[in-house]
């Protein structure tokens, strides 16, 4: 996991290397300062040697300036490296998500991916900055200060060796118990994001059904759970401060007590036991050592917090698409013919849980084919196998005489346009949304596609026409207008196969008929597959496929199915009330 995450450092390696280098130099300066202060006190102030005071004072000023300079440089490089690391993490995660197949996306919820791209990346950014700066500074400061303390007085320095293990044990117990709580918190964050996202996307439905109170209670329940978990974790982490304070005061008290006795015994004479300067040095080093341990405890807390985040980010980066291009992919789709040969499919990849079973049929290039069936019959599942959004569990699907698994994915999908059941528009102008189908399309081509989709008329009623701004998700256009814009976008793709997955359900029957007539007249060579609930949307198709419980119940024209298929006739009678059109 660490190796995979470290790849995201990339162009910020220089800053990542310079940071610990400057930190090391800063530590050296800070460790030397107490030592020279003690010597200044003993050999300068005590004996009244002004020249030594000026000389040592000058050295201390230089050390302070250098320490400040190295500290600023290490902070600057640490900020650059950590921010760049987080930037690359977000880039790599988002880039990898774009390569996911539908089955990969099914393994992660949208709310979870949002949390991983935001909160988890921020946690890892903070952790990385601490690793390259504080995690280098603290151990070096601890070791160097201990070495210098033993050099000054090895007997008093043994106090550190008694206090440090007890402090380390306490910190380890705190971290060990806090980590599982943080893991639980991040999972709850996913739930919170889902609740908020659902509420904001469905705010009109919430208000229409007067469910504000219910949604507020649902939010409060999740928020309260996060609050309680954080309180539990913070209660444990709060023990960190008193533990450190106790260790600090105990160490200083012991050093002062024993140091005072040693000074009294030696008469405060340099080179004859303990001096006042030595005591000042040891107290300074004790503060450095204990503050270093405080920083180490902060590192442990941050690493504890970020460990769960790192695992969640790694899962996104490590996930690979289960759809791959073959070694020598086919890069041209000859025509829009489609053949299903004993195709079965399961979302779980389990042959005992098939949602599409033994489907076999042939569609000639340029034909119009209708697909009819009850909700959950497998209509959308069937057409999603054509552009290889999923791979068939059993059997083969061929387009233009070639198995879809032998095509280059981009080539295949550029020639199979889908208007999905859930229409999606993005924030931007109408023109920008339409050019998703063909980014090089001229204004004339945009208008022609919209005329075919019966969208040109309502677009021209807008004050800004084709430059009208579309809100996120198409919130400022009606459902029928959104569907027609999505159809126009797919037409601009100039596909060999056009799939309309219940894409005219929100338009009136007259507009639906005009769209189908425009298709017959203007794109006769494109294979058109229309999934619909209304018989009137498919009755003029060259053939109609009736699905029932994942199986093909019948295939035929409107007339033959009306005469021979019970399911089709029941649907037709229910929609026409047993009479004529």
C-alpha positions as CSV (number, residue, x, y, z in Angstrom):
1,X,0.0,0.0,0.0
2,X,2.8,2.4,1.0
3,X,4.6,1.7,-2.3
4,X,1.5,2.4,-4.3
5,X,0.7,5.7,-2.5
6,X,4.3,6.9,-2.7
7,X,4.1,6.9,-6.5
8,X,1.9,10.0,-6.2
9,X,4.9,12.1,-4.9
10,X,6.3,12.2,-8.5
11,X,7.4,15.8,-9.4
12,X,7.5,16.7,-5.7
13,X,10.3,14.4,-4.8
14,X,12.8,17.3,-4.6
15,X,10.7,19.2,-2.1
16,X,10.1,15.9,-0.2
17,X,13.9,15.3,0.1
18,X,14.8,18.9,0.9
19,X,12.3,19.1,3.8
20,X,14.0,16.4,6.0
21,X,17.4,17.9,5.0
22,X,16.5,21.4,6.3
23,X,14.7,19.9,9.3
24,X,18.0,18.0,10.2
25,X,20.0,21.2,10.0
26,X,17.3,23.0,12.1
27,X,17.6,20.3,14.8
28,X,21.4,20.6,14.9
29,X,21.1,24.3,15.5
30,X,18.4,23.9,18.2
31,X,20.4,21.2,20.0
32,X,23.6,23.3,20.1
33,X,21.8,26.4,21.5
34,X,21.2,25.1,25.0
35,X,24.7,23.8,25.2
36,X,26.3,27.1,24.4
37,X,23.9,28.9,26.7
38,X,25.1,26.8,29.6
39,X,28.7,27.4,28.7
40,X,28.0,31.1,28.4
41,X,26.6,31.0,31.9
42,X,29.5,29.1,33.5
43,X,32.5,30.5,31.6
44,X,31.2,34.0,30.9
45,X,28.6,35.3,33.3
46,X,29.8,33.5,36.4
47,X,33.4,34.5,36.1
48,X,32.6,37.9,34.5
49,X,34.5,37.3,31.2
50,X,33.0,39.9,28.9
51,X,34.9,38.8,25.8
52,X,33.7,35.3,26.2
53,X,30.1,36.5,26.7
54,X,30.3,38.6,23.4
55,X,31.9,35.7,21.5
56,X,29.4,33.1,22.7
57,X,26.5,35.5,22.3
58,X,27.5,36.1,18.7
59,X,27.6,32.3,18.1
60,X,24.2,31.9,19.7
61,X,22.7,34.7,17.5
62,X,24.1,32.9,14.4
63,X,22.6,29.6,15.5
64,X,19.2,31.2,16.1
65,X,19.2,32.9,12.7
66,X,20.3,29.6,11.0
67,X,17.6,27.7,13.0
68,X,15.0,30.1,11.9
69,X,16.1,30.0,8.2
70,X,16.2,26.2,8.1
71,X,12.8,26.1,9.8
72,X,11.2,28.4,7.3
73,X,12.7,26.5,4.3
74,X,11.6,23.1,5.8
75,X,8.1,24.5,6.3
76,X,7.9,25.9,2.8
77,X,9.1,22.7,1.2
78,X,6.9,20.5,3.4
79,X,3.8,22.5,2.4
80,X,4.7,22.3,-1.3
81,X,5.4,18.5,-1.1
82,X,2.3,17.7,0.9
83,X,-0.1,19.8,-1.2
84,X,1.5,18.3,-4.4
85,X,1.1,14.8,-3.0
86,X,-2.6,15.4,-2.3
87,X,-3.0,16.9,-5.8
88,X,-1.6,13.8,-7.4
89,X,-3.6,11.6,-5.2
90,X,-6.8,13.2,-6.2
91,X,-5.7,13.2,-9.9
92,X,-4.8,9.5,-9.8
93,X,-8.0,8.5,-8.0
94,X,-10.3,10.5,-10.3
95,X,-8.4,9.2,-13.4
96,X,-8.7,5.6,-12.2
97,X,-12.4,6.0,-11.5
98,X,-12.9,7.2,-15.1
99,X,-11.5,3.9,-16.2
100,X,-13.8,1.8,-14.1
101,X,-16.4,-0.4,-15.7
102,X,-20.0,-0.3,-14.4
103,X,-19.3,-3.4,-12.3
104,X,-16.3,-1.6,-10.7
105,X,-18.4,1.4,-9.9
106,X,-21.0,-0.8,-8.4
107,X,-18.5,-1.8,-5.7
108,X,-18.2,1.8,-4.4
109,X,-21.1,4.2,-3.5
110,X,-21.0,7.7,-4.9
111,X,-20.9,9.1,-1.3
112,X,-18.0,6.9,-0.4
113,X,-16.0,8.0,-3.5
114,X,-16.7,11.7,-2.6
115,X,-15.4,11.1,1.0
116,X,-12.3,9.4,-0.3
117,X,-11.5,12.2,-2.8
118,X,-12.0,14.9,-0.1
119,X,-11.8,14.1,3.6
120,X,-9.5,11.1,3.2
121,X,-7.1,12.9,0.9
122,X,-6.9,15.8,3.3
123,X,-6.1,13.5,6.1
124,X,-3.3,11.8,4.1
125,X,-2.0,15.3,3.1
126,X,-1.7,16.3,6.7
127,X,-0.1,13.0,7.6
128,X,2.4,13.2,4.7
129,X,3.5,16.7,5.9
130,X,4.0,15.4,9.4
131,X,6.0,12.4,8.1
132,X,8.5,14.4,6.1
133,X,8.9,17.1,8.7
134,X,7.8,16.3,12.2
135,X,8.5,12.6,12.0
136,X,12.1,13.4,11.0
137,X,12.5,16.3,13.5
138,X,11.2,14.4,16.5
139,X,13.4,11.3,16.5
140,X,16.5,13.4,15.6
141,X,15.7,15.9,18.4
142,X,15.2,13.0,20.8
143,X,18.4,11.3,20.0
144,X,20.6,14.4,19.7
145,X,19.2,15.8,22.9
146,X,19.8,12.6,24.8
147,X,23.3,12.4,23.5
148,X,24.1,15.9,24.6
149,X,22.4,15.4,28.0
150,X,24.5,12.3,28.6
151,X,27.6,14.3,27.6
152,X,26.8,16.9,30.2
153,X,25.9,14.5,33.0
154,X,25.3,10.9,32.4
155,X,24.0,10.2,36.0
156,X,21.1,12.7,35.8
157,X,20.4,11.7,32.2
158,X,19.3,8.3,33.5
159,X,16.1,10.0,34.6
160,X,15.1,10.3,31.0
161,X,15.6,6.6,30.5
162,X,13.2,5.9,33.4
163,X,10.5,8.3,32.2
164,X,10.5,7.6,28.4
165,X,9.4,4.0,28.5
166,X,6.5,4.7,30.7
167,X,5.4,7.6,28.5
168,X,5.8,5.6,25.3
169,X,3.7,2.8,26.8
170,X,0.9,5.2,27.7
171,X,0.9,6.8,24.2
172,X,0.9,3.3,22.6
173,X,-2.2,2.3,24.6
174,X,-4.0,5.5,23.6
175,X,-3.3,5.1,19.9
176,X,-4.2,1.4,20.0
177,X,-7.7,2.1,21.4
178,X,-8.4,5.2,19.3
179,X,-7.6,3.7,15.9
180,X,-10.7,1.4,15.6
181,X,-12.9,4.3,16.5
182,X,-11.5,6.4,13.7
183,X,-12.1,3.6,11.2
184,X,-15.7,3.5,12.3
185,X,-16.0,7.2,11.9
186,X,-15.0,7.3,8.3
187,X,-17.5,4.6,7.4
188,X,-20.2,6.7,9.0
189,X,-18.9,9.7,7.0
190,X,-19.9,7.8,3.9
191,X,-23.4,7.4,5.2
192,X,-23.6,11.1,6.1
193,X,-22.5,12.1,2.6
194,X,-25.1,9.7,1.1
195,X,-27.9,11.2,3.2
196,X,-26.9,14.8,2.3
197,X,-26.5,13.9,-1.4
198,X,-29.9,12.2,-1.6
199,X,-31.6,15.1,0.2
200,X,-30.1,17.7,-2.0
201,X,-30.8,15.8,-5.2
202,X,-34.3,15.0,-4.2
203,X,-35.1,18.3,-2.4
204,X,-38.2,18.8,-4.7
205,X,-39.6,15.4,-3.8
206,X,-38.8,16.0,-0.1
207,X,-40.8,19.3,-0.1
208,X,-43.6,17.8,-2.3
209,X,-44.2,15.1,0.3
210,X,-43.5,17.4,3.3
211,X,-40.7,15.1,4.5
212,X,-38.4,17.8,5.8
213,X,-38.8,16.6,9.4
214,X,-38.0,13.0,8.4
215,X,-34.9,14.0,6.4
216,X,-33.7,16.2,9.3
217,X,-34.1,13.4,11.8
218,X,-32.2,11.0,9.4
219,X,-29.4,13.5,9.1
220,X,-29.3,14.1,12.9
221,X,-29.2,10.4,13.6
222,X,-26.0,10.0,11.4
223,X,-24.5,13.2,12.7
224,X,-25.1,12.2,16.3
225,X,-23.3,8.9,15.6
226,X,-20.3,10.7,14.3
227,X,-20.4,13.0,17.2
228,X,-20.4,10.2,19.7
229,X,-17.6,8.3,18.0
230,X,-15.5,11.4,17.9
231,X,-16.2,12.1,21.6
232,X,-15.1,8.6,22.4
233,X,-11.9,9.0,20.4
234,X,-11.2,12.5,21.8
235,X,-11.6,11.3,25.3
236,X,-8.8,8.8,24.7
237,X,-6.6,11.4,23.0
238,X,-7.3,13.9,25.7
239,X,-5.3,11.6,28.1
240,X,-2.3,12.5,26.0
241,X,-1.9,16.0,27.4
242,X,-2.0,15.2,31.1
243,X,0.3,12.3,30.5
244,X,2.8,14.6,28.9
245,X,2.4,17.2,31.5
246,X,3.0,14.7,34.3
247,X,6.1,13.4,32.6
248,X,7.4,16.9,32.0
249,X,6.9,18.1,35.5
250,X,8.2,14.9,37.0
251,X,11.4,15.0,34.9
252,X,12.0,18.7,35.6
253,X,11.4,18.1,39.3
254,X,13.8,15.2,39.5
255,X,16.5,16.9,37.5
256,X,16.2,20.1,39.6
257,X,16.2,18.2,42.9
258,X,19.2,16.0,42.1
259,X,21.0,18.7,40.1
260,X,20.8,21.1,43.0
261,X,22.4,18.6,45.4
262,X,25.2,17.9,42.9
263,X,25.8,21.7,42.4
264,X,25.9,22.2,46.2
265,X,28.3,19.2,46.6
266,X,30.7,20.5,43.8
267,X,30.6,24.1,44.9
268,X,29.4,25.2,41.4
269,X,33.0,25.0,40.1
270,X,33.5,24.1,36.4
271,X,35.2,20.8,35.8
272,X,34.5,19.7,39.4
273,X,31.0,18.1,39.2
274,X,27.7,19.8,38.4
275,X,27.4,23.5,37.6
276,X,24.5,25.9,37.3
277,X,25.1,26.0,33.6
278,X,24.9,22.2,33.3
279,X,21.6,22.3,35.2
280,X,20.3,24.9,32.7
281,X,21.5,22.7,29.8
282,X,19.8,19.6,31.2
283,X,16.5,21.4,31.9
284,X,16.6,22.8,28.4
285,X,17.2,19.4,26.9
286,X,14.5,17.9,29.1
287,X,12.0,20.4,27.6
288,X,13.2,19.5,24.1
289,X,13.0,15.8,24.8
290,X,9.5,15.9,26.3
291,X,8.2,18.4,23.7
292,X,9.6,16.0,21.1
293,X,7.6,13.1,22.6
294,X,4.5,15.3,22.5
295,X,5.1,15.8,18.8
296,X,5.7,12.1,18.4
297,X,2.3,11.5,20.1
298,X,0.7,13.9,17.6
299,X,2.3,12.0,14.8
300,X,0.9,8.7,16.1
301,X,-2.6,10.3,16.4
302,X,-2.3,11.7,12.8
303,X,-1.1,8.4,11.5
304,X,-3.9,6.6,13.4
305,X,-6.4,9.0,11.8
306,X,-4.8,8.6,8.3
307,X,-4.3,4.9,8.4
308,X,-8.0,4.3,7.7
309,X,-7.9,7.0,5.1
310,X,-4.9,5.5,3.4
311,X,-6.5,2.1,3.2
312,X,-9.7,3.6,1.6
313,X,-7.6,5.6,-0.9
314,X,-5.6,2.6,-1.8
315,X,-8.7,0.6,-2.5
316,X,-9.7,3.2,-5.1
317,X,-6.2,3.3,-6.7
318,X,-5.8,-0.5,-6.6
319,X,-9.1,-1.2,-8.2
320,X,-8.6,-2.1,-11.9
321,X,-11.3,-2.2,-14.5
322,X,-12.5,-5.7,-15.3
323,X,-12.9,-4.7,-19.0
324,X,-9.7,-4.6,-20.9
325,X,-8.7,-4.0,-24.5
326,X,-7.4,-7.1,-26.3
327,X,-3.7,-7.3,-27.4
328,X,-4.7,-6.5,-31.0
329,X,-8.0,-4.7,-30.8
330,X,-10.3,-4.1,-33.8
331,X,-10.5,-0.3,-34.4
332,X,-13.3,-0.1,-37.0
333,X,-17.0,-1.0,-36.7
334,X,-18.1,-2.1,-40.1
335,X,-21.9,-1.8,-39.6
336,X,-24.7,-1.8,-37.0
337,X,-25.6,-5.4,-37.1
338,X,-26.0,-7.1,-33.7
339,X,-26.1,-10.8,-32.8
340,X,-26.7,-12.3,-29.4
341,X,-25.7,-15.9,-29.2
342,X,-27.0,-17.7,-26.1
343,X,-26.1,-14.8,-23.9
344,X,-26.6,-14.9,-20.1
345,X,-25.6,-12.3,-17.6
346,X,-25.3,-11.9,-13.8
347,X,-24.2,-8.7,-12.0
348,X,-22.6,-10.8,-9.3
349,X,-20.8,-13.0,-11.9
350,X,-22.7,-15.9,-10.4
351,X,-24.2,-18.3,-13.0
352,X,-26.8,-19.3,-10.4
353,X,-28.0,-15.7,-10.1
354,X,-28.6,-14.7,-13.7
355,X,-30.7,-11.7,-14.6
356,X,-30.5,-12.3,-18.3
357,X,-30.9,-15.9,-19.5
358,X,-30.0,-17.6,-22.8
359,X,-30.8,-14.6,-25.1
360,X,-30.4,-15.3,-28.8
361,X,-31.4,-13.0,-31.7
362,X,-30.1,-11.1,-34.7
363,X,-30.6,-7.5,-35.7
364,X,-29.6,-6.4,-39.2
365,X,-27.8,-3.1,-39.7
366,X,-30.3,-0.2,-40.1
367,X,-33.2,-2.0,-38.5
368,X,-35.4,-0.4,-35.9
369,X,-36.0,-2.8,-33.0
370,X,-38.3,-2.4,-30.0
371,X,-37.8,-4.0,-26.6
372,X,-40.8,-4.4,-24.4
373,X,-41.1,-6.0,-20.9
374,X,-42.1,-5.4,-17.4
375,X,-40.0,-3.6,-14.9
376,X,-37.0,-5.8,-14.0
377,X,-37.4,-8.0,-17.0
378,X,-33.8,-7.3,-18.1
379,X,-34.3,-4.7,-20.8
380,X,-31.6,-2.3,-19.7
381,X,-29.2,-5.1,-18.8
382,X,-29.5,-6.5,-22.4
383,X,-28.6,-3.3,-24.2
384,X,-25.7,-2.5,-21.8
385,X,-23.9,-5.6,-23.2
386,X,-23.8,-4.1,-26.7
387,X,-21.3,-1.2,-26.0
388,X,-19.6,-3.5,-23.5
389,X,-20.5,-1.6,-20.4
390,X,-20.6,-5.1,-18.9
391,X,-19.3,-8.4,-20.3
392,X,-21.6,-11.3,-20.8
393,X,-21.3,-14.0,-18.2
394,X,-22.1,-16.6,-20.9
395,X,-22.4,-16.5,-24.7
396,X,-21.2,-13.9,-27.1
397,X,-22.4,-10.5,-28.3
398,X,-21.2,-9.4,-31.8
399,X,-21.4,-6.0,-33.4
400,X,-20.6,-5.6,-37.1
401,X,-19.7,-9.3,-37.2
402,X,-17.0,-8.9,-34.5
403,X,-17.2,-10.1,-30.8
404,X,-17.5,-6.9,-28.7
405,X,-14.6,-8.2,-26.5
406,X,-12.3,-7.9,-29.6
407,X,-13.0,-4.2,-30.2
408,X,-11.0,-1.3,-28.9
409,X,-13.4,0.0,-26.2
410,X,-13.3,3.6,-27.3
411,X,-13.9,2.6,-30.9
412,X,-16.9,0.5,-30.0
413,X,-18.5,3.0,-27.6
414,X,-18.0,5.9,-30.1
415,X,-20.2,3.9,-32.5
416,X,-22.8,2.8,-30.1
417,X,-24.7,5.8,-28.7
418,X,-26.9,5.3,-25.6
419,X,-29.5,7.6,-24.2
420,X,-29.7,6.1,-20.7
421,X,-32.9,5.6,-18.7
422,X,-31.6,8.2,-16.3
423,X,-30.8,11.3,-18.4
424,X,-27.9,13.4,-17.3
425,X,-27.0,16.9,-18.3
426,X,-24.0,18.8,-17.0
427,X,-23.7,22.4,-15.8
428,X,-22.9,24.6,-18.8
429,X,-24.6,25.9,-21.9
430,X,-26.9,23.8,-24.2
431,X,-24.2,23.9,-26.8
432,X,-21.5,22.6,-24.4
433,X,-23.8,19.7,-23.4
434,X,-24.6,18.8,-27.0
435,X,-20.9,18.8,-28.0
436,X,-20.4,15.9,-25.6
437,X,-21.6,13.9,-28.6
438,X,-19.2,15.6,-31.0
439,X,-16.9,18.3,-29.7
440,X,-16.1,19.4,-33.2
441,X,-19.8,19.8,-34.3
442,X,-20.7,23.0,-36.0
443,X,-23.7,25.2,-35.0
444,X,-25.6,23.9,-38.0
445,X,-25.0,20.3,-37.0
446,X,-26.2,21.1,-33.5
447,X,-29.4,22.6,-34.8
448,X,-30.0,19.7,-37.2
449,X,-29.6,17.1,-34.4
450,X,-32.0,19.1,-32.2
451,X,-34.5,19.3,-35.0
452,X,-34.4,15.5,-35.3
453,X,-34.8,15.2,-31.5
454,X,-37.7,17.7,-31.6
455,X,-35.6,20.0,-29.3
456,X,-34.9,22.9,-31.6
457,X,-38.4,24.4,-31.1
458,X,-38.2,24.8,-27.3
459,X,-34.6,25.8,-27.3
460,X,-35.4,28.8,-29.5
461,X,-38.0,29.9,-26.9
462,X,-35.2,30.5,-24.4
463,X,-33.8,34.1,-24.4
464,X,-30.3,32.9,-24.9
465,X,-31.2,30.0,-27.3
466,X,-28.4,27.5,-27.6
467,X,-26.3,29.5,-25.2
468,X,-28.8,29.0,-22.4
469,X,-27.1,27.9,-19.2
470,X,-28.1,24.4,-17.9
471,X,-28.0,24.0,-14.2
472,X,-26.3,20.9,-12.6
473,X,-28.3,17.8,-13.6
474,X,-30.6,19.8,-15.9
475,X,-32.5,21.2,-13.0
476,X,-33.8,24.2,-15.0
477,X,-35.4,22.2,-17.9
478,X,-38.3,19.8,-17.8
479,X,-38.0,16.0,-17.9
480,X,-39.1,15.9,-21.6
481,X,-36.8,18.7,-22.6
482,X,-33.9,16.9,-20.8
483,X,-34.7,13.7,-22.7
484,X,-34.8,15.4,-26.1
485,X,-31.4,17.2,-25.4
486,X,-29.9,13.8,-24.5
487,X,-31.2,12.3,-27.7
488,X,-29.8,15.2,-29.8
489,X,-26.5,14.7,-28.1
490,X,-26.4,11.0,-29.1
491,X,-27.4,11.8,-32.7
492,X,-24.4,14.2,-32.9
493,X,-22.2,11.2,-32.2
494,X,-23.1,9.8,-35.6
495,X,-23.3,6.3,-34.3
496,X,-23.9,3.0,-36.2
497,X,-26.2,1.9,-33.3
498,X,-28.5,4.2,-31.4
499,X,-30.0,2.8,-28.2
500,X,-32.9,4.7,-26.5
501,X,-33.4,3.2,-23.0
502,X,-37.0,4.4,-22.2
503,X,-35.7,7.8,-23.3
504,X,-39.0,9.2,-24.5
505,X,-41.1,8.4,-21.4
506,X,-41.4,12.0,-20.4
507,X,-42.5,13.3,-23.8
508,X,-46.0,13.3,-25.2
509,X,-47.1,10.7,-27.8
510,X,-47.1,13.2,-30.6
511,X,-43.5,14.3,-30.0
512,X,-42.5,10.6,-29.5
513,X,-44.0,9.8,-33.0
514,X,-42.2,12.8,-34.6
515,X,-38.9,11.7,-33.1
516,X,-39.4,8.2,-34.5
517,X,-40.4,9.5,-37.9
518,X,-37.4,11.7,-38.0
519,X,-35.2,8.8,-37.3
520,X,-36.6,6.7,-40.1
521,X,-36.2,9.6,-42.6
522,X,-32.9,11.1,-41.6
523,X,-30.7,8.2,-40.1
524,X,-32.0,5.1,-42.0
525,X,-28.6,3.4,-41.9
526,X,-28.3,3.6,-38.1
527,X,-29.5,0.6,-36.1
528,X,-32.1,1.9,-33.6
529,X,-33.0,0.0,-30.5
530,X,-36.0,1.5,-28.6
531,X,-36.8,0.3,-25.0
532,X,-40.3,1.5,-24.1
533,X,-43.2,1.0,-21.9
534,X,-45.7,2.2,-24.5
535,X,-46.6,0.0,-27.4
536,X,-47.1,3.0,-29.6
537,X,-43.3,3.7,-29.3
538,X,-42.4,0.4,-30.8
539,X,-45.3,-0.8,-32.9
540,X,-43.7,0.4,-36.2
541,X,-40.4,-1.3,-35.5
542,X,-39.0,-3.9,-37.9
543,X,-39.1,-6.4,-35.0
544,X,-40.1,-6.3,-31.3
545,X,-38.4,-8.3,-28.6
546,X,-40.6,-9.2,-25.6
547,X,-38.7,-9.9,-22.4
548,X,-40.1,-11.7,-19.4
549,X,-38.1,-12.4,-16.2
550,X,-34.8,-12.1,-18.0
551,X,-35.8,-14.4,-20.9
552,X,-36.9,-13.7,-24.4
553,X,-40.6,-14.6,-24.5
554,X,-41.1,-13.7,-28.2
555,X,-39.7,-11.9,-31.2
556,X,-41.8,-10.6,-34.1
557,X,-43.6,-7.6,-35.6
558,X,-46.5,-5.7,-34.0
559,X,-49.1,-7.7,-36.0
560,X,-47.6,-11.1,-35.4
561,X,-47.1,-10.5,-31.6
562,X,-50.6,-9.1,-31.3
563,X,-51.9,-12.3,-32.7
564,X,-49.6,-14.8,-31.0
565,X,-48.1,-13.4,-27.8
566,X,-50.1,-13.2,-24.6
567,X,-47.8,-10.7,-22.8
568,X,-47.7,-8.3,-25.8
569,X,-51.4,-8.5,-26.3
570,X,-52.1,-7.8,-22.6
571,X,-49.9,-4.7,-22.7
572,X,-51.5,-3.5,-25.9
573,X,-55.1,-4.0,-24.6
574,X,-54.3,-2.3,-21.3
575,X,-52.9,0.8,-23.1
576,X,-55.7,1.0,-25.7
577,X,-58.5,-0.1,-23.4
578,X,-59.2,-3.0,-25.8
579,X,-60.0,-0.7,-28.7
580,X,-58.3,0.9,-31.6
581,X,-55.5,3.5,-31.3
